[in-house]
Amino acid sequence: MRHLMSPLDFSTEELDKLFDLANDIEHNPEKYAHACDGKILATCFYEPSTRTRLSFESAMTRLGGRVIGFSDAASSSASKGESVSDTIRIISCYSDICAMRHPKEGAPMVAAEKSWIPVINAGDGGHQHPTQTLTDLLTIRSIRGKLDNFTIGLCGDLKFGRTVHSLINALVRYSNIRFIFISPEELKVPDYITDMLREKDIPYEEVIRLEDVMPHLDILYMTRVQKERFFNEEDYVRLKDFYILNTVKMALAKKDMLVLHPLPRVNEISVEVDEDPRAAYFRQAQYGVYVRMALILTLLELA
């Protein structure tokens, strides 16, 4: 039995197979419409989510399976004090695979250690968000045709953004990737990541102004400033509008630069950018369904 706690749980060769499967699902959905007949996915979300939870539910439904679960801790026995370990033991009796989101870092790992079914980390605090990373990688590979030889700018909340941390750790395994980190001083990427990049001799730079680096980027990965990760309202209000991508900034970019965003956005990407053919964030959300379908099939050993 296998779980997914981190994007690094799969080798690059295994990821290629997963992405090939996701692309086949995209182009031949009817082939997989009954692949999970009789199977049940449990979505255990201790933290609010729209995209990730509904994407998992859509994925399982499109595979012919069914979904049970809860969408916040208050509607689960966690509100009565039940531990994650006990919850997953119970969930294992009712379902075949589980997707868990939790505000506490490491909680899905605790669940995986006690589980009798595959557990997928659907986000744990500011730590990891592996299925978003798989979505990001599939989007890049599907649109660009490869996962190497590009410069990626990551902009916004690089301190608390688990999607950013997961993506960086995944991309360092591919060749000739250059990182540009764009953030205010207070939201800089953590030291452990820059230490890792230096150790691996992977080029990166840290800047504050987005405009200064737009012409050099092949991919721009925007993130929102996450209110739920801040300890006080004052800091959030001061930083939430630090970066806003608009058509003026887009005019500085390459003609084939991709704009990605894990969503939800607040106002860090102006709606006017949505019409730009380089804006790929809604396509990215669609790829999230395909990659989660492929992941469910892989962990259930049905593909």
N, C-alpha and C positions, 0 to 999 in steps of 0.2 A: 504494500500500500504506500502511496506517495502523496505528499502534501505540497502546496506552494506557499512558502513564507516570504521568499525573496525572489526577484528576477534572476538572481545568480544560482537558484536551485536547478535551473536548466542550463546545460552547456550551449554554446553558440550553434553546434550541430543540431541539438534537440530543438532549439528555437527555430532554426530553419525548417525543420519538419513541421513544427507547430504552425508556423506562418504559411507554409505550403498548404496545410490542411485548411487554415482559415481562408485562404484565397480560393480553394476549391469549394468551400462552403458558400463563399460570396457568389461564385459563378454557377454553382449547381445546388441550390438550396433544397430542391426536391429529393436529392440523394440522401439527405440527412433528416428528413421530416419526421421519421419514426425511429431514429437511432437510439433515443432514450425512452422509448415506450416502456411504461412500468417503473421508471426511475423517478426518485423524488429528490429535489434540491431544497435544503433548508437555508434560508437567508437569515442570519442572526446579526442584526444591525443594532448595536448598542449606541450608535451615533447617527444623526440624521444624514440621509443621502437621497438624491434623486437619481442621478445618472448611474452610479455603480449598482445600486440595488435593482433598479428597473432593467438595467442592461443584463444583469445575471438572470432575472426573471424572464426577460424576453428570450435570452439565449436558451434557457432550459425549455421554454414553451415551444420555441421553433424546432427544437430537437424531439418534440413529442412527449417530453416529461412533464412533471408537475412540480409545483412550488409550495412550500409551507414556510412559516417563519414569523419574525416580528421586526418592526421598523424602528423601534427605539427601546431603550432599557426599561422605561416606565411600563411598557406593555409586556414585559417578561418577568420571570421569577427573580431576576436580578434586583427588582424593586423590593423583594422580600429578603434579600441578602444571599441568594443562591450564588455559589461560586461559578466561575467559568468552567472549571473542571467538571463539576456536577452537571451543569447545563449541557455540555457537549456529550457526556455519557448518555443523557436522556435523548438528546437530538439524534445520537447514533442509533437509537432504537427505532426512530421514526422515519429516517431518511437514508439516502445512499451517498450523499455528498453535501458538504456545508460550505457556505461562503460567510465569513465573519468579519465584521468591522467593529472596532473597539477603540475608545479614546485612550486606553492605556497601552503603552508600547510593550510588545511582547505577549499580550493576551492571546492572540491567535496561536502563538507557539505553545503556550501552556495548553490550549485546547487540543492542538495536534498531538501532544504527548499523551493525552488521555483518550483520544478519539479512536473509535473503531471504524471510522469512515474517512475518506480524504477531506482535508480542511484546506480552504483557500483563504489566504489573508486578503481581505478586501479593504485594508487600510488600518494601521494601528498607530494612533496618535500622530506625532510628527516624524515617525520612524520610516515606514515602508508603505508603498502602494503598488505592489507588483503587477496587478492586472492592468493598472493604468499605464505602467511602463511597457507591458506587452502590447497594449493598444498603441502607444506612441511609436514603438519600434515597427509594428506592422504598418502603421500609417506612413512612416518615412520610407520603409522598404517598398510598399505598394506604389507610392507616388514617384519616388526617386529611382526605384529599381535596385537599390543597394543600401547597405548600412555602413559604408566607410567613405573616407575622403570628403569630409565636409566640416565647415565651421558652424557651430551652433551657439547662439546667444540665449542665455537663460535670464529672464528679466522679472524683477518684482521681489516677492518674498522668498529669498533663497535660504533663509535661516530656518523657518518653520515648515517650508513646503516639502512634504514627504514625496510628492510626485517628482520634484527636482532631484532630491537625494537618490531616489530609486533609479531615475533615468541616467544620471551621471555614472552611477556604479555599473549600470548595464552597458553604457556606451564605451567605457574604457577598454572593453574586450575587443573592440573593433579597431581597425588600423586607420591611422591618419585622421583622427578626430581632434579638433581644436575647440576649446571651450572659451567663451567670453561671458563672464558673470556681471550682470548689470543690476545694481541694487544700491539703495542708500546704505550708509555705514551701519545703521542699526539692524539691517536685514541681510547682512553679508552671509555667504555660504559658510557653513561651519568649518573650523580649522581641520577637523579630521578628514574632510574631503580634499581640501587643498594640500594637506600633508600627503595624502594618498596619491594625488596627481603628480606632485614633485617626486615622490618615491618611484613612480612608474615612468617618470620623464615625459609626461604628457603636457603639451603646451596649454596654458590658460592665462587669462588676464582678468583683472577686476576693474570695472569702470563704474562711474555714476551716471553719466549722460548717455541715454539710448541713441540720440542723434549721432554721436561721435562714431558709433560702430555699425550703424545700419548698412552702409555700403559694403561691408565685409562679410555679412552673414549669408549663409545658405539656408539656415533655419532659424527662426525666432520663436522661442518657447516662452509665451507670456504666462504669468501667474497672477492671481489676485492676492491682495494683502488680507490674510485670514483673521477676521475679527475674533474668532473662537480660540485662537492661539495666544492672544495678547492678555497680559495680566492687568492692564488698565486701559480704560476707554480713551484717555488723552493721547497715548502713544499711537493707538490705532487711527484716530481722527487725523493726527498729524501726518501719517504716512500713507493713508489709504489712496490718495490721489497723486502719489509721487510720479507714477508713470501712466500715461494715457496714450495708447497707440491710435493715431488718426491718419487721414489721407496725406497730410503734409509730411509726416515721418515715413509713410509708406513710399512716397515719391523718391526717397533717398535710397531705397533698397534695390537689390538686383531684380531683374524681370522674372526670375524663376524662384525667388526666395519663398519658402513656405512659412506661414504663420500657424503655429499650433497653440492650443490652450487646453488644459485638462477640464476646464469648466467646473463650476459655474463662474461666469464673469460678473463683475459688478459694473464698473465703468472703465476698466483698464484697457478695453478695446472699444473704440467708438463703433456704433452700429453701422456707420457709413463704410467701414472697412469690410463688412460682411459681403459686399458686392464685388470686392476685389478677388480675382481668380486665384490669388496666392493665399487667401484665407481658407485654411483647411480644417478648422476646428470642428465644424459640424460633420464633415466627412470622417474626422477622427472619432467622433462619438459613434458613428455607424460601424467603423472598424472595431470598436470596442465590443460590439455584439458578436461579430465573427470570431474574434480571438477568444472570447469567453466560451463560445460554442466549442471551439477547437480544444480549449483547455479542459472543459467538462468531459468531452469524449476521451481525451488523453488520460486524465486521472482515473476515469472509470474503466479504462482499458477497453474501450469500444471502438477505437480507431487505430 
